[in-house]
């Protein structure tokens, strides 16, 4: 079900928000103006978030900092969220896109 939820979010964001489907570390992701903000990784969703949204996502049970290398070098802006919380994924994706939009405008 989680891949279906990712695909639904991807379709919505490309249609409504001018996001683009791309790859991040060989995994499906969404980008806005060339900046990744959501990634589907091993059944989880990963979000690039500002401090406030980061705390919200990190508080969800099972969430952790995204460490795609597996070498204890997490990407500090990114939180990996389990499919148990997929009801939160759309809200987190919106927060992630807003964060990236702010970085794009700098």
Number of C-alpha atoms within 10 A of each C-alpha: 9 18 15 9 16 25 15 12 18 23 16 14 21 15 11 9 12 12 22 19 18 15 14 16 10 9 11 16 24 26 22 20 11 12 18 21 27 30 27 21 20 12 14 21 26 27 31 27 26 16 10 9 18 20 12 13 24 16 12 15 11 13 18 18 20 22 15 14 10 8 7 10 11 15 13 13 16 23 27 26 28 20 19 12 16 17 10 14 23 17 12 25 24 18 20 24 25 17 19 21 15 11 10 12 6 5
